[in-house]
């Protein structure tokens, strides 16, 4: 059993090279459990009220609200987020509190968090859509490695900075918020497909809703596309009110996307695809997934992509030449003012759509993995256990995996965990000691 656990841990470490899909946005630690509602003490702050639809399990801790585990059934909540004035916060940023409780004058803060029944969610949506000038909704689906608080605050920021009048709906699926949980996160998107399709079906049937836009990032694109595909197959097509689907850096197999869009039929939404050929995260993902190109990193001017995208009326925004502070180039569409305005015109704005809690240990792991990827290896990294032990952010990201690497006895802190995998298209099962 011990040897089996060791092999499982080794396999998880090998898989890390395929799942570092976030750029390093900063190494500073920040408080967790930030969602306990506070009083509205800042009249100049903006308020974003959104409907949360999730397959996450409810947390017993009200300051966390939802965990990264899977709930038995979808649940809903009415959440209001306070956003500090623009004089305090830069557009495109989430102002995380430096200490608790959150201060609405300087921080993002929750003012209301009320769980809703299915009927309560329908009533919320009906009332909110009537306030929208065009009776529209905007659905946001986050990507890999997001805790609930990450997705909640990021979407609040999107809604505020975009200036959208659409009723905002956050779809948040069970992500453990760890770079070592890529497999779990991916299966969680599959676990959530039926729930998202049911939401889309309701939006399609509601006569008050005249227009639906969808924004998805990274792994969230798989969930969005699969749910739309299921809906199209079940209904014989997609409703005309599903106008825009924005695919930001999609971690989706291009061959699979080809079948997904074909299954949707001739009448499908206007797809806008944001690609970057130097997206390092998607390059690593490509190696792990059988050396098939990922949709978010294709060259849209090359055959067969150019012809196929044109045939399916997919608008492509190529960000390859855009410079970015994102070390992995996975969220560079968010850093250019021109791209921000372009995305804003399509119902969303350009910011990093995922949150990082990358610490020193994670940075070392990313640097090592990046070197391995540059050498053509799908993995081949060394994690220093003492760094993982002392670094808070790494402990948060790696959770139980840190214990497996470092051991519960501090006397073992000099132990280093090594993982070696095959190159190119080698399966992760080929990882060996």
N, C-alpha and C positions, 0 to 999 in steps of 0.2 A: 504493500500500500504506500509506504514511504517513497519507494522508487517511482510508483505511478504518479504520485503527487509532484515529485520532482520533474518528471517528464512533462506533465501538464504545465507546470510553471515555466519550464524551458520553452515549450511551444508558445506560450503567451508572450515570452520575451522576444522570441523570434518574430512574432507577428507585429511587434511594435513598429518595425520599419515600415509596415504598410498602413499604419494608422495615424501617423503624425500629420494630421490634416489642418493644423492651426498654425498661424504665424505667431512669432513671439511679439506680443503687444506690450509686454512689460513684465518685470520680475517681482514687483512689490506684492506683498501679501495684502489681503483685504478680509474684512469680517465675513463670516458665513451666518446663516440663519438671520437674514436681514429683512424678512418679510412680515414681521409683526407689525400690524397697523399702528400708525402714530397719528397724532392730532394734526389737522390742517392749519399750520401756524405761519404759512407763507402765502399771502394773498397774491403775490406777483408770480408765483410758480404756475406752470401749466398743469393741466389734469388730463390724463388719458384713461378713459374707462373702456375696458375690453372684456370680451367673452373668452374664457379659457375652456377649451375642449381637450381633454387629455385621457390617455390610457395609462398614465402613471398611477401608482398606488398612493393613497392619501397618507400623509405623515401624521403621526401623533403629536408632532411638534408644530404648533401654529406658525412659528417663525420660519419653518421650512416649507410648509403647505403640502408639497408633493415630493416623493422620493424618486430615486432612479429605478425602482423596481416596477414590475408590471401589475396593474390593477386587474381585478376580475372582470370589470365592465367599464366603459367610458364614463367619465364624470365631468362636471361642468362647474365653473365658478365665475362670479362677477368681481373683477378686480379693478381698482382705481389706483393708478400710479401718479405720483406728483413728480414733476420734472423742474429743476431749478431754472431760473431765468437765463437767457442767453449770455448775459454779462458774467455769469458764473461758469457756464459750461460751454465748451466748443461744440458746434454742430457736428454730429457723427460720433459723439462720445457718450458713454454712460458714466455718470458721476457716482461711482460707488462710495458708500460711506466709509470714512476712515475709522469711525468708532460708532458704537450703538448707544442709544437708539438713533436712527437716521434723522437728519435735520432737513426738512423740506426746503429750506432756504438755500442749502448748498449740495444736497444729495438727492438721488432718486429715493423715493420713499413710498411705501404702500399706505394708502389712506383707508382703503376698504378691501376686504377679502371675504366674500360671502359665497359659500357653496350653494349651488343651484340644482334643483331637480331637472329632469328633462323638460318638463312643462315650464319651469322657471326660465330655463335657457331659451326656449322658444319665445316666451314673453319678452325677455331681454332683447333678443334679436329683432323682434317685431317693432318694439319701441325705438330701438337705435336706428334701424333702417329708415324709419319714417323721418328721422332727423337729417338724413343724408339728402342733399339736393338732388342727386341722381339715383337715390335708392340703391346704393352699391355696397358691397362688402369687400374687404381685403383680408385674405387668409394668408397667414405667415406660417411656414413650416421650417423649423430650425434644423441645423446639421448635427454632426457627430460631436460628442464630448461636451454636451450642454446639461448643466443642472437646470432645475426648474427656474430658479431665480435668474440664471443667465438668459434663458429664452424670454422670460417675462419682461425684464428690464430692457433687453435689446429690442423687442418688438414695440415697447412703449416709446423708445427713442426713435424707432423708424416712423411710427405713426405721427409723432410730434414733428420731427425734422422734415418729413415729407409734406406736412400740411394737408394730409388727406382728409376728405370729408366722409370717406367710406366707414362703415361700421367695422371695427377691427376684431378679427377672430384669430386667436393664437391656438394653433394646433401643436401640442407638445407631447412627445412620445417618450417612452422610458429609456433615457440615456443615463448611464452611471457617472458621466462626467469624468472619465478616466481614459487616458490614451491607450491603456492596456485592455480596454473593454470594447474594442472595435467589433469583434464578432457578436458580442451581446447586443450592442447598439444596432448592428445591421439586422439581426433577427428581430429586434424590437420594432423596426420599421415594418417588417412583414407582419408582426403581431398586430400592428395598428392599422393595416390596410382597410379592413372591413369597417372599422370605426370611422375612418376618414371618408370612405365611400358613402357611408350612411349620412355623414354630414353634407357631403356634396349633393346627395340625392334630395335631402331636405331643402338645401338652398335652391336646387332646381325647381322644386315643387312650389315653393313659397311665392305667391303672386306679388307680394310686396317688393321682393328683391328683383331688381331689373338688370343688375350687372355684377359679375363675380370676377375678381382678380386674385391671382395666386402668386406668391413670391416664395421660392424655396432656395435653400443654400446647401451645397455639398451633398451629404447623404440624405438630406431632406428631399432632394429631387427624386430619389428613388421612390420614396413614399408618395410624393405628389403624382408622379407619372403612373405608378402602379394603381393608385386609387382611381385616377381618371380612366385608365385602361379598363379596369373592372367595370366601372360605371358605363362606359361606352359599349362594352360587350353585353352587359345586362339590358341596356336600354335600346340597343341598336344605333347608338350614336350619342353625341354630347349636345347639350342644349346651347342655343345661340348666346344665352346670357353669360356663358363662361367665355369672357372676352380675352383676357391677357393671362399668360402663364410665363413668369420670369424665372429662368433657370440660371442661377449664379454658381459658377464653378461646379457643375454637377459631377459627382463621383458615380457615374453610370457608364456601363459598357456600351460602346457605340452600336454594336450589333443588337443588343437588347433594346436600345432606344429605337432602332429602326423598326423592330417588331411592335414596340409599344405604340408608336405613333401611327403605324399601319392599322393596328387594331382599333384605334380611335375613329377611323373612318375619314372620309373626305372633309366633313365639317368638324374641325377641331379648333381649339383656341389659337389665338395669335401667340406663337412661341417666340420669346426673345432669349437668345442663348449668349451668355457671357463666357468667352474662352480665353485662355492664355497658354501659349505653348511652352512657357517656362515655369509652369505650375509644378513645383518640385514635389508637392504632396501627391498630386495625381500621377506623376511619373513613378513614384514608389508604388502607388496603388495599382498601376498598370502591370508592374512586374509581378505582383502577388496574384492578380486576377488573370493569369494566363497570357500576359503580354498583349492583351487586346486594348486598343486605345480607349481612354476614358473620354467621355463626351466633352468635358470641360477643358481639355488640353489639345484638341485636334487642330490641324491647320485647315481652316475653312475654305482656303483657296485651292486645296489639293483634291484630286479625284480619290474616291468617289464622293467625298463629303460635300463638295461645292454643288454638284448636281442634285444630290439627294436633299440637301437643305433648301435649295431653291424650289425643287418640286413640291416640298411640303410647306413652303411659304414660311420658313423659319428665319427670323431676323437674327443676324449674328453680329455681335460686338466683339471684335478681336482686340484684346488688351495686351498683347504680347509686348508691344513697344512702350507700354506705360510703365514708368518707374514706380516702385512701391517700397514702402518701409517694411512691408511684410516679407520676412526672410524666406518664407516658402512660396511666395507669390500666389498664394491660394485665395487671398481676399483683396487683390490689388485693385479690382474694380471699385473698391470703396474709397480709395485714397486720392483719386483725381477729381478736382472740382467739375471738370467737364462731364465726366462719367456720372458724378453725383446728380447733376442736373438732368442728364439723359434718363437715368433710372427714375428720378423724381417724376419725370413726365409720364412714366409708365406705372404710376401708383406706388412707387417705393423709392427710397433714397439710397445713396451709396455710402454705406458704412460697413465696417467689419461686422458680419452678421453672426459671428460666434464670439464667445468670450474665452479668454485665456487666463488660467491661473498657473502659468508656467513659472517654476522656480529654478534654482540653481541646478538641482539634480536633473530636472527635465531638460534644461538647456544643454547640459553635458550629453545627455542621451540623444537629443536632436542633432548636436554637432557630430557625434559619433556616427549616427545613422546617416546623416547627410554625406559624410565622407565615404561610408560604405556604398551608398547609392551612386555616388559619383564614380566609384570604382566598378560599378556594374553589379553590385551584390544586393540582393533583396533584403539582407539583414547582415548582422555581424557587428554586434555592439557590446560594449562593456559598461556595466552599471556599477559605480562605486557605492557599496552599501553604506559607508559612513556618511556620504553626502545625502543619500536618500533618508537616512535616519534623522539628520539634523535639520533638513530643509522642510519647513511646514508645507509649502505648496506641493512639493513632491510627495510628501506623505498623503496629502489630500487626494492627489491625482492617482496615486498608485494603490492606495488603500491596503488591502490584505496582501497585495503582491510585494509590497515593501518588506513585510514580515517574512515572506518566503525567500526574498533575496538576502535580507540582513540577518534573519533569525531573531527570535525573541530575546536571546541572551546577548547583552551588549558586548560580552567578551569575544563574540564572533564578528565584531564590526569590521575586521580586516578582510572578511570573506568577500571575494568578488564573484559576481555571477556572469558567466560568459555564455554567449549563444552564437552559434555559427550556422548559417543556412546556405543552401545552394544559390547559385547566381541565376540571373535572368528569370526564366519562367519556372524555376524549381518550385515544387509544392512545399508548403510549410511543413508537411509531414516528413520532408527530407532533412529538417533541422537535426543536427546531431551534436554530440558532445565534442 
